[in-house]
Amino acid sequence: MGRSYIFLALAIVFEIIATTFLKKSEEFSKLWPSVVTVIGYASAFYCLSLTLREIPVGITYAIWSGVGIVFITMIGVIAFKQVPDLPAIIGIVLIVLGVIIINVFSKMGTH
């Protein structure tokens, strides 16, 4: 199952890059950020599909989206000066707690 988590990590990295460049593409009006966005999402989904060989889709998606949300929020704060308010921070904390609970306590991922 180790390789599946490597593919999941790569999917997360590609998705974070793609989402960051999606903002920079300015509604796909700038060529190179748009190209990076498309390649990034295609790479993310390909790696995500490889992850699904061994890790259940629910677990995979929870980790992928949860980690992505946290990192994209941090990038938004640092690169785009988008400061989350208290409800957003609480929501992100709940997402992180949900991913931890799924990974630590759920029997869904065991074979």
C-alpha positions as YAML, in Angstrom:
chain: A
units: angstrom
residues:
- id: 1
  name: MET
  ca: [0.00, 0.00, 0.00]
- id: 2
  name: GLY
  ca: [3.06, 2.28, 0.25]
- id: 3
  name: ARG
  ca: [3.09, 3.10, -3.46]
- id: 4
  name: SER
  ca: [-0.54, 4.17, -3.33]
- id: 5
  name: TYR
  ca: [0.27, 6.78, -0.71]
- id: 6
  name: ILE
  ca: [3.14, 8.05, -2.86]
- id: 7
  name: PHE
  ca: [0.70, 8.45, -5.77]
- id: 8
  name: LEU
  ca: [-1.75, 10.16, -3.42]
- id: 9
  name: ALA
  ca: [0.94, 12.59, -2.27]
- id: 10
  name: LEU
  ca: [1.81, 13.34, -5.90]
- id: 11
  name: ALA
  ca: [-1.88, 13.86, -6.71]
- id: 12
  name: ILE
  ca: [-2.10, 16.36, -3.87]
- id: 13
  name: VAL
  ca: [1.01, 18.23, -5.01]
- id: 14
  name: PHE
  ca: [-0.21, 18.41, -8.62]
- id: 15
  name: GLU
  ca: [-3.65, 19.57, -7.48]
- id: 16
  name: ILE
  ca: [-2.16, 22.31, -5.29]
- id: 17
  name: ILE
  ca: [0.01, 23.52, -8.17]
- id: 18
  name: ALA
  ca: [-2.93, 23.42, -10.59]
- id: 19
  name: THR
  ca: [-5.25, 25.30, -8.24]
- id: 20
  name: THR
  ca: [-2.62, 27.94, -7.53]
- id: 21
  name: PHE
  ca: [-2.06, 28.49, -11.23]
- id: 22
  name: LEU
  ca: [-5.81, 28.50, -11.86]
- id: 23
  name: LYS
  ca: [-5.93, 31.71, -9.83]
- id: 24
  name: LYS
  ca: [-2.93, 33.07, -11.77]
- id: 25
  name: SER
  ca: [-4.51, 32.14, -15.13]
- id: 26
  name: GLU
  ca: [-7.07, 34.93, -14.64]
- id: 27
  name: GLU
  ca: [-10.00, 32.93, -16.02]
- id: 28
  name: PHE
  ca: [-7.74, 31.17, -18.55]
- id: 29
  name: SER
  ca: [-6.79, 34.48, -20.16]
- id: 30
  name: LYS
  ca: [-3.04, 33.97, -19.53]
- id: 31
  name: LEU
  ca: [-1.46, 31.18, -21.56]
- id: 32
  name: TRP
  ca: [1.28, 29.71, -19.34]
- id: 33
  name: PRO
  ca: [-0.64, 29.69, -16.07]
- id: 34
  name: SER
  ca: [-3.51, 28.07, -18.00]
- id: 35
  name: VAL
  ca: [-1.21, 25.40, -19.43]
- id: 36
  name: VAL
  ca: [0.20, 24.64, -15.97]
- id: 37
  name: THR
  ca: [-3.37, 24.41, -14.62]
- id: 38
  name: VAL
  ca: [-4.51, 21.89, -17.24]
- id: 39
  name: ILE
  ca: [-1.35, 19.77, -16.98]
- id: 40
  name: GLY
  ca: [-1.48, 19.93, -13.19]
- id: 41
  name: TYR
  ca: [-5.09, 18.76, -12.95]
- id: 42
  name: ALA
  ca: [-4.54, 16.02, -15.55]
- id: 43
  name: SER
  ca: [-1.50, 14.80, -13.60]
- id: 44
  name: ALA
  ca: [-3.40, 15.00, -10.30]
- id: 45
  name: PHE
  ca: [-6.30, 12.93, -11.59]
- id: 46
  name: TYR
  ca: [-3.97, 10.37, -13.16]
- id: 47
  name: CYS
  ca: [-2.09, 9.92, -9.87]
- id: 48
  name: LEU
  ca: [-5.41, 9.84, -8.03]
- id: 49
  name: SER
  ca: [-6.58, 7.02, -10.30]
- id: 50
  name: LEU
  ca: [-3.44, 5.03, -9.45]
- id: 51
  name: THR
  ca: [-4.14, 5.57, -5.76]
- id: 52
  name: LEU
  ca: [-7.57, 3.97, -6.14]
- id: 53
  name: ARG
  ca: [-5.99, 0.60, -6.95]
- id: 54
  name: GLU
  ca: [-5.48, -0.03, -3.23]
- id: 55
  name: ILE
  ca: [-7.06, 2.74, -1.17]
- id: 56
  name: PRO
  ca: [-10.87, 3.07, -1.07]
- id: 57
  name: VAL
  ca: [-12.26, 6.05, -2.93]
- id: 58
  name: GLY
  ca: [-13.78, 7.62, 0.19]
- id: 59
  name: ILE
  ca: [-10.51, 7.53, 2.10]
- id: 60
  name: THR
  ca: [-8.56, 8.72, -0.93]
- id: 61
  name: TYR
  ca: [-10.87, 11.65, -1.56]
- id: 62
  name: ALA
  ca: [-10.99, 12.66, 2.10]
- id: 63
  name: ILE
  ca: [-7.21, 12.85, 2.29]
- id: 64
  name: TRP
  ca: [-6.82, 14.47, -1.15]
- id: 65
  name: SER
  ca: [-9.40, 17.17, -0.61]
- id: 66
  name: GLY
  ca: [-8.61, 17.77, 3.07]
- id: 67
  name: VAL
  ca: [-4.88, 18.22, 2.60]
- id: 68
  name: GLY
  ca: [-5.51, 20.25, -0.55]
- id: 69
  name: ILE
  ca: [-7.86, 22.62, 1.27]
- id: 70
  name: VAL
  ca: [-5.34, 23.26, 4.02]
- id: 71
  name: PHE
  ca: [-2.44, 23.92, 1.65]
- id: 72
  name: ILE
  ca: [-4.46, 26.03, -0.78]
- id: 73
  name: THR
  ca: [-5.69, 28.12, 2.12]
- id: 74
  name: MET
  ca: [-2.09, 28.68, 3.25]
- id: 75
  name: ILE
  ca: [-1.05, 29.58, -0.30]
- id: 76
  name: GLY
  ca: [-4.02, 31.97, -0.50]
- id: 77
  name: VAL
  ca: [-2.83, 33.69, 2.68]
- id: 78
  name: ILE
  ca: [0.81, 33.91, 1.62]
- id: 79
  name: ALA
  ca: [0.61, 34.51, -2.15]
- id: 80
  name: PHE
  ca: [-2.74, 36.20, -2.60]
- id: 81
  name: LYS
  ca: [-3.22, 37.97, 0.76]
- id: 82
  name: GLN
  ca: [-6.55, 36.15, 1.32]
- id: 83
  name: VAL
  ca: [-7.03, 35.99, 5.06]
- id: 84
  name: PRO
  ca: [-9.62, 33.44, 6.23]
- id: 85
  name: ASP
  ca: [-12.11, 34.59, 8.85]
- id: 86
  name: LEU
  ca: [-12.97, 32.68, 12.02]
- id: 87
  name: PRO
  ca: [-15.74, 30.52, 10.47]
- id: 88
  name: ALA
  ca: [-13.36, 29.52, 7.65]
- id: 89
  name: ILE
  ca: [-10.65, 28.59, 10.14]
- id: 90
  name: ILE
  ca: [-13.11, 26.56, 12.22]
- id: 91
  name: GLY
  ca: [-14.30, 24.78, 9.06]
- id: 92
  name: ILE
  ca: [-10.76, 23.94, 8.01]
- id: 93
  name: VAL
  ca: [-9.96, 22.61, 11.49]
- id: 94
  name: LEU
  ca: [-13.07, 20.40, 11.32]
- id: 95
  name: ILE
  ca: [-11.99, 19.11, 7.90]
- id: 96
  name: VAL
  ca: [-8.53, 18.23, 9.25]
- id: 97
  name: LEU
  ca: [-10.08, 16.51, 12.28]
- id: 98
  name: GLY
  ca: [-12.39, 14.56, 9.95]
- id: 99
  name: VAL
  ca: [-9.49, 13.32, 7.84]
- id: 100
  name: ILE
  ca: [-7.58, 12.31, 10.98]
- id: 101
  name: ILE
  ca: [-10.60, 10.48, 12.41]
- id: 102
  name: ILE
  ca: [-11.14, 8.61, 9.13]
- id: 103
  name: ASN
  ca: [-7.50, 7.55, 8.93]
- id: 104
  name: VAL
  ca: [-7.04, 6.62, 12.57]
- id: 105
  name: PHE
  ca: [-10.37, 5.03, 13.48]
- id: 106
  name: SER
  ca: [-12.04, 3.84, 10.28]
- id: 107
  name: LYS
  ca: [-11.75, 0.17, 9.33]
- id: 108
  name: MET
  ca: [-12.75, 1.08, 5.76]
- id: 109
  name: GLY
  ca: [-9.15, 1.30, 4.56]
- id: 110
  name: THR
  ca: [-8.05, -2.08, 5.88]
- id: 111
  name: HIS
  ca: [-8.02, -5.11, 3.60]
...
